[in-house]
Amino acid sequence: MRNPSRALLALAAVAAGLALDASAAPRRPIGVDYFRAPFSIERVYEWGERPDWSPDGKRLAFTESDTRDSFAYEIDLATRKVRCLTCGFGNPGKVTRIYYLPDGSFLMLGARRAKGRDFDGEIYWL
């Protein structure tokens, strides 16, 4: 062999290439394989649109409609009790969307209530 250091360098390059190929090999998914795991579907209420999970995962906030402003509700998933969050405000309580905030309060989007204007959204905190 004329240049042993050159041969060692070539061997090291081949070994490094094999190591890269091994790391690129497909890996088994960690956790749940959502394509193969069994699942079930459960209806939680008779109606509702645009649901949003509470931070603790125990409740859902939702609206009556996904095409018009409507009242916002919350369902307790353990008891299935529903309460209207915005009905007490009358017509101004109709919102487009409702979201939970990390502290359990709500962020709501609704149409501007001023008359004679094109649609403008307003943001409410409840």
C-alpha atoms as an extended CHARMM CRD file, in Angstrom:
* protein
*
       126  EXT
         1         1  MET       CA              0.0000000000        0.0000000000        0.0000000000  PROA      1               0.0000000000
         2         2  ARG       CA              1.5690000000        3.2760000000       -1.0500000000  PROA      2               0.0000000000
         3         3  ASN       CA             -0.1760000000        5.6600000000        1.3410000000  PROA      3               0.0000000000
         4         4  PRO       CA             -1.7410000000        3.9850000000        4.4200000000  PROA      4               0.0000000000
         5         5  SER       CA             -3.0510000000        7.2870000000        5.7810000000  PROA      5               0.0000000000
         6         6  ARG       CA             -4.9720000000        7.8290000000        2.5520000000  PROA      6               0.0000000000
         7         7  ALA       CA             -6.5110000000        4.3390000000        2.8540000000  PROA      7               0.0000000000
         8         8  LEU       CA             -7.5080000000        5.0130000000        6.4670000000  PROA      8               0.0000000000
         9         9  LEU       CA             -9.0580000000        8.3070000000        5.4430000000  PROA      9               0.0000000000
        10        10  ALA       CA            -11.0690000000        6.5650000000        2.7090000000  PROA      10              0.0000000000
        11        11  LEU       CA            -12.1690000000        3.8790000000        5.1590000000  PROA      11              0.0000000000
        12        12  ALA       CA            -13.2500000000        6.5360000000        7.6660000000  PROA      12              0.0000000000
        13        13  ALA       CA            -15.2560000000        8.3260000000        4.9540000000  PROA      13              0.0000000000
        14        14  VAL       CA            -17.0400000000        5.0920000000        4.0160000000  PROA      14              0.0000000000
        15        15  ALA       CA            -17.8090000000        4.3750000000        7.6950000000  PROA      15              0.0000000000
        16        16  ALA       CA            -19.1550000000        7.9190000000        8.1620000000  PROA      16              0.0000000000
        17        17  GLY       CA            -21.3450000000        7.4990000000        5.0870000000  PROA      17              0.0000000000
        18        18  LEU       CA            -22.7650000000        4.2500000000        6.4550000000  PROA      18              0.0000000000
        19        19  ALA       CA            -23.4820000000        5.9500000000        9.7640000000  PROA      19              0.0000000000
        20        20  LEU       CA            -25.3850000000        8.7140000000        7.9460000000  PROA      20              0.0000000000
        21        21  ASP       CA            -27.3880000000        6.1410000000        6.0030000000  PROA      21              0.0000000000
        22        22  ALA       CA            -28.2870000000        4.3380000000        9.2400000000  PROA      22              0.0000000000
        23        23  SER       CA            -29.5510000000        7.5720000000       10.8020000000  PROA      23              0.0000000000
        24        24  ALA       CA            -31.6700000000        8.2560000000        7.7030000000  PROA      24              0.0000000000
        25        25  ALA       CA            -33.3670000000        4.8650000000        7.9710000000  PROA      25              0.0000000000
        26        26  PRO       CA            -37.0690000000        4.9760000000        8.8600000000  PROA      26              0.0000000000
        27        27  ARG       CA            -37.6940000000        4.8660000000       12.5790000000  PROA      27              0.0000000000
        28        28  ARG       CA            -40.5740000000        3.3810000000       14.4910000000  PROA      28              0.0000000000
        29        29  PRO       CA            -42.9650000000        6.0580000000       15.7160000000  PROA      29              0.0000000000
        30        30  ILE       CA            -42.6430000000        6.9810000000       19.3590000000  PROA      30              0.0000000000
        31        31  GLY       CA            -45.9220000000        6.9190000000       21.2330000000  PROA      31              0.0000000000
        32        32  VAL       CA            -49.2350000000        6.3510000000       19.4970000000  PROA      32              0.0000000000
        33        33  ASP       CA            -49.3250000000        5.2990000000       15.8520000000  PROA      33              0.0000000000
        34        34  TYR       CA            -52.4520000000        7.2070000000       14.8320000000  PROA      34              0.0000000000
        35        35  PHE       CA            -52.7110000000        5.2990000000       11.5500000000  PROA      35              0.0000000000
        36        36  ARG       CA            -52.9940000000        1.8970000000       13.2410000000  PROA      36              0.0000000000
        37        37  ALA       CA            -54.1870000000        2.5540000000       16.8000000000  PROA      37              0.0000000000
        38        38  PRO       CA            -57.8050000000        1.7020000000       17.6210000000  PROA      38              0.0000000000
        39        39  PHE       CA            -60.1050000000        4.6660000000       18.1970000000  PROA      39              0.0000000000
        40        40  SER       CA            -63.6770000000        5.4800000000       19.0520000000  PROA      40              0.0000000000
        41        41  ILE       CA            -65.9990000000        8.3680000000       18.2960000000  PROA      41              0.0000000000
        42        42  GLU       CA            -68.4680000000        9.7290000000       20.7870000000  PROA      42              0.0000000000
        43        43  ARG       CA            -71.1140000000       12.3690000000       20.2510000000  PROA      43              0.0000000000
        44        44  VAL       CA            -70.9460000000       14.8440000000       23.1370000000  PROA      44              0.0000000000
        45        45  TYR       CA            -73.9410000000       17.0560000000       22.3020000000  PROA      45              0.0000000000
        46        46  GLU       CA            -76.7790000000       17.2990000000       19.7700000000  PROA      46              0.0000000000
        47        47  TRP       CA            -75.6030000000       20.5310000000       18.1170000000  PROA      47              0.0000000000
        48        48  GLY       CA            -72.7810000000       23.0300000000       18.1240000000  PROA      48              0.0000000000
        49        49  GLU       CA            -70.0960000000       24.4940000000       15.8990000000  PROA      49              0.0000000000
        50        50  ARG       CA            -66.4950000000       25.6750000000       16.1760000000  PROA      50              0.0000000000
        51        51  PRO       CA            -65.5380000000       23.8300000000       19.3850000000  PROA      51              0.0000000000
        52        52  ASP       CA            -62.4800000000       24.7680000000       21.4100000000  PROA      52              0.0000000000
        53        53  TRP       CA            -60.9490000000       22.6300000000       24.2110000000  PROA      53              0.0000000000
        54        54  SER       CA            -60.4380000000       24.1060000000       27.6530000000  PROA      54              0.0000000000
        55        55  PRO       CA            -56.8370000000       24.1790000000       28.8920000000  PROA      55              0.0000000000
        56        56  ASP       CA            -57.5880000000       21.3340000000       31.3400000000  PROA      56              0.0000000000
        57        57  GLY       CA            -59.3210000000       19.2290000000       28.6340000000  PROA      57              0.0000000000
        58        58  LYS       CA            -62.5260000000       18.8930000000       30.6730000000  PROA      58              0.0000000000
        59        59  ARG       CA            -64.7890000000       21.3150000000       28.7980000000  PROA      59              0.0000000000
        60        60  LEU       CA            -65.5670000000       22.5260000000       25.2880000000  PROA      60              0.0000000000
        61        61  ALA       CA            -66.6390000000       26.0240000000       24.3110000000  PROA      61              0.0000000000
        62        62  PHE       CA            -68.6720000000       26.2930000000       21.1170000000  PROA      62              0.0000000000
        63        63  THR       CA            -71.1210000000       28.4340000000       19.1410000000  PROA      63              0.0000000000
        64        64  GLU       CA            -74.5460000000       27.6650000000       17.6770000000  PROA      64              0.0000000000
        65        65  SER       CA            -73.5740000000       28.3950000000       14.0850000000  PROA      65              0.0000000000
        66        66  ASP       CA            -70.5100000000       28.4990000000       11.8850000000  PROA      66              0.0000000000
        67        67  THR       CA            -72.1080000000       30.8290000000        9.3020000000  PROA      67              0.0000000000
        68        68  ARG       CA            -73.5980000000       33.6010000000       11.4430000000  PROA      68              0.0000000000
        69        69  ASP       CA            -73.0040000000       35.2350000000       14.8040000000  PROA      69              0.0000000000
        70        70  SER       CA            -74.6090000000       33.2400000000       17.6070000000  PROA      70              0.0000000000
        71        71  PHE       CA            -74.4590000000       32.7450000000       21.3530000000  PROA      71              0.0000000000
        72        72  ALA       CA            -71.4650000000       30.9490000000       22.8730000000  PROA      72              0.0000000000
        73        73  TYR       CA            -71.8120000000       27.9130000000       25.1310000000  PROA      73              0.0000000000
        74        74  GLU       CA            -69.6860000000       25.6470000000       27.2670000000  PROA      74              0.0000000000
        75        75  ILE       CA            -70.2110000000       21.9420000000       27.9550000000  PROA      75              0.0000000000
        76        76  ASP       CA            -68.7170000000       20.0560000000       30.8840000000  PROA      76              0.0000000000
        77        77  LEU       CA            -67.6640000000       16.7460000000       29.3490000000  PROA      77              0.0000000000
        78        78  ALA       CA            -68.0080000000       14.7790000000       32.5940000000  PROA      78              0.0000000000
        79        79  THR       CA            -71.5870000000       15.8520000000       33.3830000000  PROA      79              0.0000000000
        80        80  ARG       CA            -72.7220000000       16.8930000000       29.8680000000  PROA      80              0.0000000000
        81        81  LYS       CA            -74.1950000000       20.0700000000       31.4000000000  PROA      81              0.0000000000
        82        82  VAL       CA            -74.3030000000       23.0070000000       29.0080000000  PROA      82              0.0000000000
        83        83  ARG       CA            -74.3140000000       26.6420000000       30.0130000000  PROA      83              0.0000000000
        84        84  CYS       CA            -74.7360000000       29.6600000000       27.7910000000  PROA      84              0.0000000000
        85        85  LEU       CA            -71.7900000000       31.9850000000       28.2580000000  PROA      85              0.0000000000
        86        86  THR       CA            -73.1660000000       34.9920000000       26.3790000000  PROA      86              0.0000000000
        87        87  CYS       CA            -76.9750000000       34.7000000000       26.4920000000  PROA      87              0.0000000000
        88        88  GLY       CA            -77.1710000000       37.1880000000       29.3780000000  PROA      88              0.0000000000
        89        89  PHE       CA            -75.9250000000       39.9430000000       27.0790000000  PROA      89              0.0000000000
        90        90  GLY       CA            -78.8530000000       39.6400000000       24.6520000000  PROA      90              0.0000000000
        91        91  ASN       CA            -78.1850000000       40.2890000000       20.9610000000  PROA      91              0.0000000000
        92        92  PRO       CA            -74.7480000000       41.8460000000       21.6810000000  PROA      92              0.0000000000
        93        93  GLY       CA            -73.7860000000       38.4520000000       23.1600000000  PROA      93              0.0000000000
        94        94  LYS       CA            -73.7240000000       36.8520000000       19.7360000000  PROA      94              0.0000000000
        95        95  VAL       CA            -70.1810000000       36.0500000000       18.6460000000  PROA      95              0.0000000000
        96        96  THR       CA            -68.4060000000       34.6200000000       15.6220000000  PROA      96              0.0000000000
        97        97  ARG       CA            -65.8880000000       32.4820000000       17.4980000000  PROA      97              0.0000000000
        98        98  ILE       CA            -64.9040000000       31.6690000000       21.0710000000  PROA      98              0.0000000000
        99        99  TYR       CA            -61.5560000000       30.4310000000       22.3520000000  PROA      99              0.0000000000
       100       100  TYR       CA            -60.2450000000       29.4460000000       25.7680000000  PROA      100             0.0000000000
       101       101  LEU       CA            -57.2790000000       31.3510000000       27.1120000000  PROA      101             0.0000000000
       102       102  PRO       CA            -54.6500000000       29.5440000000       29.2190000000  PROA      102             0.0000000000
       103       103  ASP       CA            -56.1120000000       30.9450000000       32.4690000000  PROA      103             0.0000000000
       104       104  GLY       CA            -59.6050000000       29.5590000000       31.6820000000  PROA      104             0.0000000000
       105       105  SER       CA            -61.1090000000       32.8760000000       30.5750000000  PROA      105             0.0000000000
       106       106  PHE       CA            -62.3770000000       33.3670000000       27.0120000000  PROA      106             0.0000000000
       107       107  LEU       CA            -61.4030000000       35.3130000000       23.9340000000  PROA      107             0.0000000000
       108       108  MET       CA            -64.3540000000       35.9960000000       21.6420000000  PROA      108             0.0000000000
       109       109  LEU       CA            -64.5900000000       37.4810000000       18.1690000000  PROA      109             0.0000000000
       110       110  GLY       CA            -67.7300000000       39.2360000000       17.0540000000  PROA      110             0.0000000000
       111       111  ALA       CA            -69.0730000000       41.7860000000       14.6280000000  PROA      111             0.0000000000
       112       112  ARG       CA            -68.7930000000       45.4610000000       15.4780000000  PROA      112             0.0000000000
       113       113  ARG       CA            -72.0570000000       46.6430000000       16.9820000000  PROA      113             0.0000000000
       114       114  ALA       CA            -71.9930000000       50.1440000000       15.4700000000  PROA      114             0.0000000000
       115       115  LYS       CA            -74.7430000000       50.6920000000       12.9020000000  PROA      115             0.0000000000
       116       116  GLY       CA            -74.1230000000       51.7480000000        9.3220000000  PROA      116             0.0000000000
       117       117  ARG       CA            -70.7210000000       50.0860000000        9.0040000000  PROA      117             0.0000000000
       118       118  ASP       CA            -69.4210000000       47.2490000000        6.9360000000  PROA      118             0.0000000000
       119       119  PHE       CA            -68.3770000000       44.1470000000        8.8440000000  PROA      119             0.0000000000
       120       120  ASP       CA            -65.5820000000       44.9190000000       11.2650000000  PROA      120             0.0000000000
       121       121  GLY       CA            -64.5470000000       42.3930000000       13.8340000000  PROA      121             0.0000000000
       122       122  GLU       CA            -64.1800000000       43.1740000000       17.5020000000  PROA      122             0.0000000000
       123       123  ILE       CA            -62.3370000000       41.1530000000       20.1310000000  PROA      123             0.0000000000
       124       124  TYR       CA            -63.8690000000       40.5730000000       23.5630000000  PROA      124             0.0000000000
       125       125  TRP       CA            -62.4350000000       39.1010000000       26.7310000000  PROA      125             0.0000000000
       126       126  LEU       CA            -64.8060000000       37.2710000000       29.0890000000  PROA      126             0.0000000000
